[in-house]
Amino acid sequence: MLRIDPEFICHYLPIALGFRPVAQRWRKLREEKRRAALKETKKLLTAGFIREIQYPTWLVNVVMVKKASGKWRMCTDYTDLNRACPKDPYSLPSIDCLVDRSLGSTLLSFMMCTHIKMHPLDKAKTTFITDTGAYCYKVMPFELKNAGEHTNT
C-alpha cells in the first residue's frame, strides 16, 4: 500500500466536551457469525488495516450482516463514538460529486478511506472486540460519522 505521510493527511476524531469514553459490553456471536468475524479480522490484520490493542478506553462490538450474495459483512457499532464526535460540515464528498467533478478530466486518481491513516492519538477510539481480542483501526474505518458516503464491499 502506498505510504502517505501522516503529517500531510490523517483522520482526526474530535470528541465534543462532556463526552466520556464508552466501552460496550462484549456480545457473543453465534458460531457461523463468529467464524465469519474471525475470517474478516484475519483479512484486516494481513492487509495492515488493524492491529491488536491492550486496555482500550473506547470499545465497540462487531455486527455481522449477511449480504445478498450470502457472504458476511463485518460492521462495527460506532453509535457512541459518532454521538461524541461533532458533525464535520466539510466531510469527504459523495461518489456522485466526485464523478461529476471528474467530467472532462484526462487523468483520474482514486483514494479509498483505507488509504487515509487514523491520527496516532485517535486509533484507540476505533477499537472493536471479538472473541479473539480487541483491535483498533490504523486506517479510517467506513462506519465513522465523518468518513463520507462510502460503502464497504
CORCORQUI-V488382 format. One record per helix or strand of 2 or more residues. SS is the DSSP state (H for helix, E for strand). FROM is the first residue (numbers start at 1). TO is the last residue. If there is no record, write none. Layout:
BEGIN
[[SS FROM TO] [SS FROM TO]]
END
This chain:
BEGIN
[[H 31 47] [E 50 52] [E 59 66] [E 72 76] [H 79 84] [H 95 102] [H 113 115] [E 117 118] [H 123 126] [E 128 130] [E 133 137] [H 145 147]]
END
